Amino acid sequence: MAILLGISNIFTYFRVLIAIMMKKHLLVFILATLSITLSAQNHVDRLYFDMRASFHQDITDGVYNSQAIGEYLNFQMMGHITPNIDYRIRQRLNKKVFDERNMFNATDFMYINWHATPRLSFLAGKHAVLIGGYEYDAAPIDVYYYSQFCNNLYQGFTFGVSAAYEIAPGQRLEAQICNSPLSLGFQNVYAYNLAWRGEVFPWWKTIWSVNFVEDTSYQMINYVALGNHFVFPDVIFDIDIMNRSGLDQRNWFLSDMSLISKIIWSVGKWNICAKAGYEKNDPGNLNAYGRAYDLVIAPGTEYIYAGCGLEWFPLDRDNLRLHGVYYWDNAVRRYNIELGITWRVDVIKR
């Protein structure tokens, strides 16, 4: 009990500290970032726009729908302020920019990264919440359909601070304190994350994380996310396993969990792809007041989704991609066929 109280006190201390930093120094950080970006034009390494548009034919819960939509229009800029300090900005130009809870709703990345030594670096600003798994880690423009965990997470990119240390070649530990992904913006609740980006063998890479995440009622949930990436000649295979638990939950990796797998077979300028996932949360995963521990996957959920598709790269794998995808899920009984195009326009590339 004394250990649990000590951990709780540490979390409380960091939550108050970060709250003060966020509220009092956020504007200073934003102005400094803009000032540095404007004054460091000679250090812009890359500036580009990337876009994705698709034509959908789907049947959702027995109702037919057809639409042609623009899904992504992103502005991206990366560069260096000094040889040891780099920055990145990714802005979604087709997403609502501002709401009363989150003035940076359309900003995925806006950070500065200081490489203090060849092995140690510190990052501050808006970046991805450090949760393991390769579906979660992928750039959204490259994902055609998601698990419920990724779809229902309130925000996957938040303001915070991170530190990374390379303990050996190909082995990196990362620690992060950031706004909670279960908050709608800046709500004085935080996530405390530790991850290992590693390489077990040259053909087996990992993003494994342990996360302690607060919700808006200051209830904390724990994630253990094990992302595994297997690389073979012409074939890539991912398998992500996640456990979510409150303090009183039992049956780890059986009670509230996700299992996601993906395979890509590259043949010349073609990718043959398939992905499937299974997620569940037992109905009894409620606290003493009848409130769910897990606010992302509701108790009583059993979700299955799967799909397959083709990607074609007529020029190269960086600038132009055409795709055809079919996917299905059991939640709203959606059957979807999607045809689309993704392209990138470089303004500066060094």
RODOFI-345063 format. One line per 10 residues: their letters; for each residue x, y, z of C-alpha. Coordinates in steps of 0.05 Angstrom, whole numbers. Example, Ala and Ser with C-alpha at 12.3 -4.5 7.8 and 13.67 -1.06 7.14 Angstrom:
AS = 246/-90/156  273/-21/143;
***
This chain:
MAILLGISNI = 0/0/0  57/48/17  88/35/-52  21/49/-87  14/114/-47  84/134/-66  70/121/-140  5/161/-134  43/219/-102  94/218/-158;
FTYFRVLIAI = 39/220/-211  5/277/-174  70/316/-170  84/309/-245  12/325/-263  14/391/-225  83/407/-253  63/394/-324  -3/433/-314  37/494/-293;
MMKKHLLVFI = 84/486/-352  28/476/-402  -15/534/-379  40/586/-367  91/570/-419  52/542/-478  44/610/-512  119/624/-502  136/557/-533  91/569/-593;
LATLSITLSA = 119/639/-606  190/613/-598  176/556/-647  147/604/-699  204/653/-690  257/600/-697  222/570/-758  218/638/-793  290/656/-777  319/589/-798;
QNHVDRLYFD = 296/587/-870  364/562/-893  356/501/-849  291/474/-878  309/404/-899  242/385/-928  176/419/-941  119/383/-977  44/371/-983  14/302/-983;
MRASFHQDIT = -57/285/-1001  -105/226/-1006  -173/222/-1040  -218/161/-1047  -282/136/-1078  -323/92/-1030  -379/43/-1043  -405/15/-978  -463/-19/-944  -469/1/-871;
DGVYNSQAIG = -521/-36/-828  -558/-53/-892  -558/18/-921  -521/31/-986  -477/93/-992  -431/120/-1046  -384/179/-1039  -321/210/-1068  -282/246/-1013  -217/281/-999;
EYLNFQMMGH = -189/247/-937  -122/281/-923  -88/346/-942  -25/354/-900  29/408/-896  95/380/-871  161/416/-855  224/387/-824  291/419/-813  348/438/-767;
ITPNIDYRIR = 360/500/-725  431/477/-707  466/411/-722  440/385/-655  369/414/-656  316/394/-707  242/408/-713  180/382/-747  111/409/-764  53/370/-793;
QRLNKKVFDE = -12/408/-802  -76/377/-829  -105/430/-874  -173/396/-883  -186/387/-808  -221/435/-762  -165/479/-736  -194/507/-672  -245/489/-620  -255/514/-549;
RNMFNATDFM = -220/454/-519  -161/446/-566  -133/504/-606  -84/457/-641  -136/405/-661  -109/401/-733  -35/399/-714  -3/330/-708  69/350/-699  99/416/-674;
YINWHATPRL = 162/400/-636  235/415/-625  283/357/-614  351/368/-581  405/316/-590  444/328/-526  494/272/-541  499/220/-597  455/175/-554  411/222/-513;
SFLAGKHAVL = 357/268/-539  301/311/-511  237/331/-547  185/384/-529  121/403/-564  63/367/-596  78/296/-619  49/226/-617  30/196/-551  80/141/-539;
IGGYEYDAAP = 36/79/-544  65/15/-574  39/-20/-635  51/-12/-710  -20/3/-730  -21/60/-680  49/84/-700  35/87/-775  23/153/-810  -53/161/-815;
IDVYYYSQFC = -50/176/-889  -22/105/-899  -78/70/-860  -144/53/-896  -182/25/-837  -168/24/-762  -182/-16/-699  -233/13/-650  -177/31/-602  -144/78/-654;
NNLYQGFTFG = -211/103/-680  -240/119/-611  -179/149/-578  -195/222/-565  -128/248/-588  -66/210/-611  -22/273/-614  -13/317/-553  34/368/-522  87/340/-476;
VSAAYEIAPG = 160/325/-465  200/263/-482  270/236/-472  303/181/-513  367/142/-499  401/93/-546  425/38/-499  456/-1/-558  454/2/-633  381/-8/-654;
QRLEAQICNS = 357/-7/-581  324/56/-556  287/72/-492  238/130/-492  201/163/-434  145/214/-442  98/257/-400  42/288/-441  -30/310/-442  -75/249/-436;
PLSLGFQNVY = -101/219/-500  -167/210/-462  -176/285/-455  -208/328/-508  -151/379/-507  -120/414/-447  -158/387/-387  -104/379/-333  -99/303/-342  -36/268/-365;
AYNLAWRGEV = -5/204/-391  61/174/-366  93/130/-419  155/86/-426  172/50/-491  226/6/-521  239/13/-596  283/-46/-606  310/-100/-651  308/-172/-624;
FPWWKTIWSV = 337/-198/-689  351/-161/-755  284/-187/-779  245/-173/-715  234/-101/-692  191/-77/-634  152/-19/-606  134/-42/-536  104/6/-485  77/11/-414;
NFVEDTSYQM = 28/69/-404  -8/99/-345  -63/143/-372  -111/189/-334  -181/205/-356  -220/268/-341  -244/241/-274  -172/226/-255  -183/151/-258  -121/117/-285;
INYVALGNHF = -117/59/-334  -56/19/-353  -37/-2/-423  15/-55/-441  24/-51/-516  70/-100/-553  81/-81/-626  122/-130/-668  148/-118/-738  177/-176/-778;
VFPDVIFDID = 216/-160/-842  232/-215/-893  251/-210/-966  191/-178/-1001  145/-192/-941  129/-150/-879  87/-178/-823  62/-140/-762  28/-166/-699  5/-119/-644;
IMNRSGLDQR = -20/-143/-576  -49/-95/-525  -75/-105/-454  -117/-51/-420  -132/-55/-345  -157/-17/-285  -130/-30/-215  -180/-85/-199  -183/-121/-266  -158/-192/-275;
NWFLSDMSLI = -143/-239/-333  -90/-198/-369  -92/-203/-445  -160/-238/-440  -207/-188/-407  -195/-122/-443  -149/-130/-503  -133/-120/-576  -99/-167/-625  -82/-138/-694;
SKIIWSVGKW = -42/-168/-752  -22/-142/-819  18/-170/-878  46/-135/-940  76/-174/-998  115/-130/-1046  119/-153/-1119  154/-102/-1163  113/-38/-1161  55/-73/-1126;
NICAKAGYEK = 37/-86/-1053  -12/-142/-1036  -39/-126/-967  -85/-155/-914  -102/-136/-843  -148/-164/-789  -161/-148/-716  -199/-174/-656  -216/-130/-595  -257/-144/-533;
NDPGNLNAYG = -274/-116/-465  -313/-160/-416  -379/-131/-391  -357/-134/-319  -298/-86/-326  -331/-31/-285  -308/3/-221  -347/4/-156  -390/61/-183  -409/25/-247;
RAYDLVIAPG = -362/67/-290  -319/35/-343  -245/31/-331  -233/33/-406  -265/94/-440  -239/75/-509  -266/4/-517  -332/0/-480  -347/-59/-433  -387/-112/-470;
TEYIYAGCGL = -351/-99/-537  -328/-156/-582  -303/-125/-646  -276/-161/-708  -252/-126/-771  -213/-149/-832  -195/-128/-902  -148/-136/-961  -124/-94/-1018  -74/-75/-1072;
EWFPLDRDNL = -27/-16/-1077  8/6/-1141  66/55/-1145  71/77/-1218  130/125/-1206  164/109/-1140  142/91/-1070  148/163/-1045  108/207/-1092  48/170/-1121;
RLHGVYYWDN = 5/111/-1098  -60/82/-1123  -100/34/-1080  -160/-12/-1081  -184/-39/-1013  -241/-80/-987  -256/-83/-912  -310/-106/-865  -328/-102/-791  -381/-132/-745;
AVRRYNIELG = -398/-70/-705  -442/-34/-756  -437/-90/-807  -400/-46/-855  -376/-74/-922  -334/-23/-959  -298/-20/-1025  -249/38/-1032  -210/62/-1093  -162/120/-1083;
ITWRVDVIKR = -99/158/-1096  -45/186/-1051  7/235/-1076  62/281/-1050  86/347/-1076  156/368/-1054  170/443/-1046  238/435/-1014  277/370/-1011  351/367/-991;
***
